[in-house]
């Protein structure tokens, strides 16, 4: 299994030009005909979070100074994580044309999804910048954890994304299943609500939720909080599981994927 | 003389999709099996059949091989094995040299991108560097005669124009080993003449060529060897004229009597 994994990881480096091209082209074309281009992403995200911040802040009767940055960073981080999950399912299906006609390393198409979503995430983060200064949120040394946190999310986006892509290629209904799961996860994950609002005996809902840990990894640095040791240890377990599962599936089904598409 | 391609007992088990592969059904089946503790009769979601059986032959440097056979004989499958799209289920395949394939020339064309962008992307997806991609732009311009259209999005092209573009890119690089699947014979008469000329040029430069065609004329023009496939088996491998004769007499003659292609059903 180790040789399978090293082969795949080597192919990421050797096919860098391919996935970079595939990942950036879609965005370049989509926003070609507008003067501000992909900054439409920033604007639409800004509109969403500013309105929701005010609305929900008043609904929940929360202190806007804390709640506003919390909600904004949560929605931006969640849209990144959920899009990675949803798009990974059809990573191979949408590139079937390529895979059926030429030899390709499967990593190329997983990296394409990660590249595309990183670009979108970066544009969405711009909408968060003003909030940081207005509410004085996240402007401390904990912000330094952001890049390592993002790196850990991307590592998982590769291994778990690969797992999802293989299952998505095999089963036609997997995409729909994941989409409905993601919708439910949105409500049970502390994106719009704060864990401290939960009674003590229900705190496990947050702790047992792996998506909440992914979210913390990105959000906590953005609102100036450290990443907890608990989150970090859960993440390490999830990452190791992902690597093992990915290695197993790739070893077993790498050459079968082309027939499923 | 060196071998460009060596096949040693190569077999391919092809997975056939039934179109109803569902995770839900698979899980329900699994749960039923566990809870009811009995094996349930299932119709397999995936069937495999042996598309190619024990193929052994060598293609030497300088060989121009034409694959002939009826529809479903395994010609395209064999080309995709040689192109490393399908990995042999059994046997050994050795390929000495860099391969390029002309299977689906419309592969990867992006209608929203301009002609120039498509030239660069198609080249990159064929494994070339950015510099190499830029170097073919003039050649493609000259061949396609698309002029200013190359700076407009491909969706504004007629189908003939976009075909010219993809064909020009696919044939802009001369590989060591070239695999062609039925691409000769597209477009109008004047384009076909130009296209054939261009294909001839890269065929002359390549070390080995494998092509499929239903046209004896094309096989005679381009090939010095013929491999006859029937039902996934190699029936004949030798000179062009003998091969075409064999195909017409031994394979096409029995066509009327032969029942439909037998599919060996199995499981993955």
Interface residues (C-beta under 8 A of the other chain):
Chain A: X17 X18 X21 X22 X25 X29 X30 X32 X97 X98 X99 X100 X101 X102 X103 X167 X170 X171 X172 X173 X174 X177 X255 X256 X258 X259 X260
Chain B: X14 X15 X16 X17 X19 X20 X21 X22 X23 X24 X26 X80 X83 X84 X85 X86 X87 X101 X103 X104 X107 X108 X110 X112 X113 X117 X120 X121 X124 X125 X126 X127 X129 X130 X268
